[in-house]
Structures are given as C-alpha cells and as structure tokens.
Amino acid sequence: MVNSMKRTMAPRKRKAGRGKKQNPEVYMEAMKVLRTLGDREAFYFYEAVGKPTGQSARDLSGFLENVKSAKPESLMFHLQRNDFQNWVEKSLGDSKLAKRLRMVASSKSEDARMNICRAVENRIKELKESSTAILVEENPVIVQC
C-alpha cells in the first residue's frame, strides 16, 4: 500500500501577549552581542593591577561563568574601575547591559556577584529570545501522511 503525502501550509500562530514584531536589526544586535571575540578583545580578570587571575572570557556566557567563580577581590577591582561595563559596551557593543551593570553597587562583593549574574543572565535570555523569535517568523510547512 502506498502512503500519499500531502503538504499544507499552516499559518503561524502568535502567542498571546506578544505584541512586538521582530525585525532584522534586533536579530543583528543579538548576534553581535552573543558572538565570540578574539583573544585581543577578550575580558581578562585581575585581582589588582599587575595581578591576573588567569581567567578570561571571549563571550557573554564565558563572562558569566567566570563572574560566578571569580574571587571577590577580582569582582571589586573590576567594579570600582568600571571594567565590566566598559568591556560589555565597547567590545560586545551592548549599551543596555552596560547600563544595567553600572547600577550594580560595589559595596558588598557577594551581593555584587549576584546582581552581575542576574543582569547578564537576563540579558542573554532576552537576546536569545529575540534572535529565536525572528527565525520562526516564516510560516512552517506541515507534512501530513
């Protein structure tokens, strides 16, 4: 017996509450910020001037993982110098995250770590959602057997 296959086009269903239409600029921003940098643009963690920790990050996910495990002295050193914000804005091109990092208080290192991690995790999630949303804008093809 031969199965016949029918191809039909089904319209894309929009999720409730999703009023924003994605555009290529949003996708390009996400790809730029989430890209992997070369060694020259990587973020290198220090405890003090001339005292590297050996940790480095070439992308936002790597940065997040290093912030989670960095010594408190390293976090405080970079926060006081605005190193995190400057790297995010200048190397990754993400002024939104840089602004959020500027608001992190540098008085208590563990609170600062938690706030940095939360800001970076939320931004990664936002960027991934925006880049995924544009990829599903096209009408899907459904194959019925």
C-alpha angles and dihedrals in degrees: 000000000000120000113219117216122212123197116208132175115230120197116244113257117224120222115240114260094022102120100155119094111213120234135194092254091061090049092049091049091052092049091048095050095043095047124113115251129214123254092265092059097039121117113249118201121224134181092207139341107306093008110101119187094211092243122121138168129210096180140023095263091051089047090054093050092050093048088054092056102030120117114258089243090059093050092049092046093054095040093053090051095043089236095144094051093045093050093047092048101039103032102031096028095228110139092168094061092040089057091050091050091051088062093057108110113230098205099096117034099208092048088047091050091051092048094047091048092048092049093048094044091050092048093049089050092050092049094047092048092050093048092047093047093059092051092059096048092100121086111263123233116234119201117205123194 
